[in-house]
């Protein structure tokens, strides 16, 4: 995991003063790093009954699709409100500066489907919590969550309740 950590660029004061943005793009640009990250995100869930991987817009798509391929299951895109063309389910979440919504197509998760939620970052847990709500409102079951990065000081893991959470790189 140290090699993956070295591939993540720290950008101070972005998007505002006092924030250190963890830029995963150098990791994604590195073939060996990307491969290692996808394998490590997938490994805890191999051999489990997973029916879908749900990736959260937008960097969750970059990791979620290859994880879905590794697990041999379909991929569900959780997008920002108004971006999906078909009938959707919607869940809201709070941001530091307001609120937002995530949506999935109503037919992308079936009753009883076990869904793995994948994203690049777990911070406060608001976005991931909305994704869990979408899975459950579609009749699915949350099999777990996999994150490349976890910002432990923001306690996002606690906001997700008793769901299994795996993260590769943790910052305090």
N, C-alpha and C positions, 0 to 999 in steps of 0.2 A: 504493500500500500504506500510505502514511502516514495516509490518511483512515480506512482500516480499523483501523489501530493506535489511532487516536484514539477509535474506537468500542469498544475493549476496556478494561474497567474493571479496575484493579489493586486487589485486596483484600489488604492486608497481614495477616500472621499468621492466615491461613485455609488449611487447616483446623487448623493448629497454628502456634505461634510460629516465626518465621523463614521461613515459606513466604509467597510472594506469589502469590496465586491470580489467574489471568488469566480474568476473567469475560467470556465471549463473548455473554451475553444482550443487552446493549445493542446489539451489532452485529446480532443476529438480529431485534431489535425495529425496526431501521431498514431500511425496504424497499430503499432505494438501496444501503446497505451490504451487506445480505444478497445482493442481486442481484450486486453487484460481486464479492463473495467467491465465490459459486457459479461465476460466469463464470471467475474467475481460477483456481479449483481445477480446472475442466474443461479450460481451454485447452491445457495441455501434453499432454493425452491425446486431443484431437480428431483424427479421422482415423486413429486406431490401431484395431487389432482388439481391442476390449473387448467381452466378453460379459456381464459382471456387474459391479456395484459392490457392494462389501461395506462396510457401515458398522458401526462398533464402538459398542456401547451406551455411553452414550445420546446424547451430542451428535454422534457420528458419524452417527446417523440423520438429524439435522437438516440436515447438509450432504450426506450420501450420497444421499438420495432425490432432491433436485433435480439433483445431478450425474448420477445415473442417467438422469433425464428428459432432461437436456441431451444425453447421449450416446446416447439412444434404446435403453437396455438395462434389464434387470431389476435389482432391488435385493435384496441378501441381508443379513439382520439377524444380526450376531454378538452374541449375548446372554449375559448372566451365566448360570451354571449353574442349571438347573432352571426356566428361564423359557419354554422352547420346548415346545410340546405334542407334537411328532412325534419320531421317532427322530433322534438327534443324533450328531454328531462333537464331540469335546471336546479342548481344549488348555489346559494350565495355564501360569501365569506368576507370577512373584514380585513382590510388593509390598514396600514399605519396612517394612510392619507385618505381613506374612504372605504368603499366596498366594491366588489366585483362579483361576477357569476361565472360558473363553469356549466357547460352543457355536453350531453352525449345524445346520440340518436336513440330513440325509444326502442329500436329493435337491435341494438348492438350488444346488449347483455340480456340473456334469457334467465328465466326463473331457475334458481339453483346453480347458475354458473359460478364457479370459483374464480375470482379475479385477483390478480396481482397488480398493485398500483406501483408505477415506476415514475420517478422524477429525478432531476439532478440535485435538488436541494431540499432539505427539511429545515425550516427556520421556526416560525411560530406554530406551524401546523394548520393554519387556516385554509390554505389551498388544498392540502392533502385531505383535510377533514371534509371539504366540499366534495372531493372525489369519492371518499368513502360513502358519503351520503347518496351520491349518484348511483353507486353500485347497489346499495341497499334498496333505494327507491325503485330500481329496475327489477328487484327480486333476486339479485345476486348475493353472493357471500364473499366477503373480503378474505382472501387467502393470506394476505400480508402486504407489506410495503417495502420497496427497495429504493434506497437513495444513494447517489454517489457521495454526497456531502451532507453532514449534519452539523448544524450550529447549535451545540448543546446549551449554550447560555440562554437561548431563546425558548427552551423547554417544549419544542414542538412534539416530541415523542409523547409527553404527558397528555397533550391535547388530542391524541389519537386513541386514547383509551387502551383496551387490552389487545389491540391488534398487534401482530408480530411485525416488528420494524427492524430492518437490516440496513445499516449504513456502512459505507466503505471507509470514508475519511471523516474524522470528527475534529472540529475546532471548538475550543472552549471560549 
